Amino acid sequence: MQLPLQAAILAAMCGVALGATKPNILFILADDLGWNDVEVHGSPQIHTENINSICQKGTRLNRHYAPSVCSPTRATFLSGRHVIHTGVYMPLMPASGKRLNTSYKLLPEYMKEAGYDTHMVGKWHLGQNTLSSLPTGRGFDTYLGYWAGAEDYRTHEINGGYDFANGTETAFEYAGAYSTYTFTDTAVGILKQYDATSPKPFFMYLAYQNVHWPLEAPQAYLDMFADVPNTQRQAVCALCKVMDDAIGNITTTLDKQGLTENTIVVFASDNGGPKDEHTWSSNYPLRGGKNSMWEGGTRVAGCIAGPGLKVGEWDGFMHVSDWMPTLLEAVGATPPTGLVSGDGQSVWQGLSTLGNSSRDWILYEAHPDNTTVHGNAFMSKGMKIVQTGATNPSNEFGWVPPPGQDPKVTPYTVSCPTPPETPADCSHHYCLFDVVNDPCEHNDISGQKPEVVQELLQKLMPFKNAAVPPTPPDGCKPIINSQGAWRPCDSP
């Protein structure tokens, strides 16, 4: 029988005391937030004071990379495995039997072994066909949120079914409640169960729905951006602002509970923001966005603050697969097992000292051929080769500033000259970009440096050969039960 959330929290806390030396971890993940949607990257259009605060009190990650779309980032973050090994290259659809391989040991399971309570709030998007594929089957003590990838912020419906759960049980009592507020209230309620004397530390994964479509922001927040001359952009700004205020409620609770000094707080986006999908996130001045191998799709916002970290900016390369081994090292836990070349590696030593990263390369995506999913891309020491695949939205190719923002007077932290009128087409050959000196990928220099292209292709080839095909369905499909709710097929 599923325990109510409060009872599950109390049960999780009744373990063996660890002492106060292990830090708590709060990992906050935004959905579809663009590089240019946060103020710390120079854009004043959205005043993200609480995200700013995390960055300013800790370390801003200037070269933080992720897959270019939802499920792949979440799978990689929690497993430490690159998409070429998970096979999760695209979002997992709610009516499919696809899921993240249940044989993988995930970050919350490692945290539990290290003596942590583990809580998740928000978007899961890693499979929902069986009880074992749900968050509470993958190492989380408690869970409140939705299992699929997108849904109505208030009705919580997606593809004809209701999707909102407390643990493994459908939670109809939240129908009509705005998800951002519900997730924040839930997270605050959990945090209030802890203080500086609590016998066990916590790991909380808070995955907000914002700023993913549908563009459903409270009217009061829409009114704040009435001067933005585009309704889609106005809604994205409002969704970002309501999330930022929500994060402020979370960090205020940490302060009130006396938890701030011993809590590592991470804020990140899951991928670059989309301009298609009937929405308008912004990655300007970076090229491209969600579902593309360009920097605008893969170089994402990230900050970390807390014990053992310095105040400043870090230019070291980091991939989202690195979070699992990095956080485990940060808390003195057992290193993960089963990771192979291409997967995550701890960057804690460089990150915590603002020194050199142990990683000087980024594997974006790889396939045996050059057309599968997003294509092939690899970067080493700032030199990047990319050949785009079948999934690369044509309207993501260029550089588009958001409505209401003049790029000539905006102090972007990434500085680039005026972009070319015609972007390089990399669908039929490998382009080469120097993303340290040309971070906006204006100039394809493959013709000038063919030897560098060949050198990078040699480094990419083992990953192309090792890449698994897209994950197939695994078992039965989720169902919509007689009450109209999405359910795992083994618990209708």
Rosetta blueprint (number, residue, H / E / L):
1 M L
2 Q L
3 L L
4 P L
5 L H
6 Q H
7 A H
8 A H
9 I H
10 L H
11 A H
12 A H
13 M L
14 C L
15 G L
16 V L
17 A L
18 L L
19 G L
20 A L
21 T L
22 K L
23 P L
24 N E
25 I E
26 L E
27 F E
28 I E
29 L E
30 A E
31 D L
32 D L
33 L L
34 G L
35 W H
36 N H
37 D H
38 V L
39 E H
40 V H
41 H H
42 G L
43 S L
44 P L
45 Q L
46 I L
47 H L
48 T L
49 E H
50 N H
51 I H
52 N H
53 S H
54 I H
55 C H
56 Q H
57 K H
58 G L
59 T E
60 R E
61 L E
62 N L
63 R L
64 H E
65 Y E
66 A L
67 P L
68 S L
69 V L
70 C H
71 S H
72 P H
73 T H
74 R H
75 A H
76 T H
77 F H
78 L H
79 S H
80 G L
81 R L
82 H L
83 V H
84 I H
85 H H
86 T H
87 G L
88 V L
89 Y L
90 M L
91 P L
92 L L
93 M L
94 P L
95 A L
96 S L
97 G L
98 K L
99 R L
100 L L
101 N L
102 T L
103 S L
104 Y L
105 K L
106 L L
107 L H
108 P H
109 E H
110 Y H
111 M H
112 K H
113 E H
114 A L
115 G L
116 Y L
117 D E
118 T E
119 H E
120 M E
121 V E
122 G E
123 K E
124 W L
125 H L
126 L L
127 G L
128 Q L
129 N L
130 T L
131 L H
132 S H
133 S H
134 L L
135 P H
136 T H
137 G H
138 R L
139 G L
140 F L
141 D L
142 T E
143 Y E
144 L E
145 G E
146 Y E
147 W L
148 A L
149 G L
150 A L
151 E L
152 D L
153 Y L
154 R L
155 T L
156 H L
157 E E
158 I E
159 N L
160 G L
161 G E
162 Y E
163 D L
164 F L
165 A E
166 N E
167 G L
168 T L
169 E E
170 T E
171 A L
172 F H
173 E H
174 Y H
175 A L
176 G L
177 A L
178 Y L
179 S H
180 T H
181 Y H
182 T H
183 F H
184 T H
185 D H
186 T H
187 A H
188 V H
189 G H
190 I H
191 L H
192 K L
193 Q L
194 Y L
195 D L
196 A L
197 T L
198 S L
199 P L
200 K L
201 P L
202 F E
203 F E
204 M E
205 Y E
206 L E
207 A E
208 Y L
209 Q L
210 N L
211 V L
212 H L
213 W L
214 P L
215 L L
216 E L
217 A L
218 P L
219 Q H
220 A H
221 Y H
222 L H
223 D H
224 M H
225 F L
226 A L
227 D L
228 V L
229 P L
230 N L
231 T H
232 Q H
233 R H
234 Q H
235 A H
236 V H
237 C H
238 A H
239 L H
240 C H
241 K H
242 V H
243 M H
244 D H
245 D H
246 A H
247 I H
248 G H
249 N H
250 I H
251 T H
252 T H
253 T H
254 L H
255 D H
256 K H
257 Q L
258 G L
259 L L
260 T H
261 E H
262 N H
263 T E
264 I E
265 V E
266 V E
267 F E
268 A E
269 S E
270 D L
271 N L
272 G L
273 G L
274 P L
275 K L
276 D L
277 E L
278 H L
279 T L
280 W L
281 S L
282 S L
283 N L
284 Y L
285 P L
286 L L
287 R L
288 G L
289 G L
290 K L
291 N L
292 S L
293 M L
294 W L
295 E H
296 G H
297 G H
298 T H
299 R E
300 V L
301 A L
302 G E
303 C E
304 I E
305 A E
306 G L
307 P L
308 G L
309 L L
310 K L
311 V L
312 G E
313 E E
314 W E
315 D L
316 G L
317 F L
318 M E
319 H E
320 V H
321 S H
322 D H
323 W H
324 M H
325 P H
326 T H
327 L H
328 L H
329 E H
330 A H
331 V L
332 G L
333 A L
334 T L
335 P L
336 P L
337 T L
338 G L
339 L L
340 V L
341 S L
342 G L
343 D L
344 G L
345 Q L
346 S L
347 V L
348 W H
349 Q H
350 G H
351 L H
352 S H
353 T H
354 L L
355 G L
356 N L
357 S L
358 S L
359 R L
360 D L
361 W E
362 I E
363 L E
364 Y E
365 E E
366 A L
367 H L
368 P L
369 D L
370 N L
371 T L
372 T L
373 V L
374 H L
375 G E
376 N E
377 A E
378 F E
379 M E
380 S E
381 K L
382 G L
383 M E
384 K E
385 I E
386 V E
387 Q E
388 T E
389 G L
390 A L
391 T L
392 N L
393 P L
394 S H
395 N H
396 E H
397 F L
398 G L
399 W L
400 V L
401 P L
402 P L
403 P L
404 G L
405 Q L
406 D L
407 P L
408 K L
409 V L
410 T L
411 P L
412 Y L
413 T L
414 V L
415 S L
416 C L
417 P L
418 T L
419 P L
420 P L
421 E L
422 T L
423 P L
424 A L
425 D L
426 C L
427 S L
428 H L
429 H L
430 Y L
431 C E
432 L E
433 F E
434 D E
435 V L
436 V L
437 N L
438 D L
439 P L
440 C L
441 E L
442 H L
443 N L
444 D L
445 I L
446 S L
447 G L
448 Q L
449 K L
450 P H
451 E H
452 V H
453 V H
454 Q H
455 E H
456 L H
457 L H
458 Q H
459 K H
460 L H
461 M H
462 P H
463 F H
464 K H
465 N H
466 A H
467 A L
468 V L
469 P L
470 P L
471 T L
472 P L
473 P L
474 D L
475 G L
476 C L
477 K L
478 P L
479 I E
480 I E
481 N L
482 S L
483 Q L
484 G L
485 A E
486 W E
487 R E
488 P L
489 C L
490 D L
491 S L
492 P L
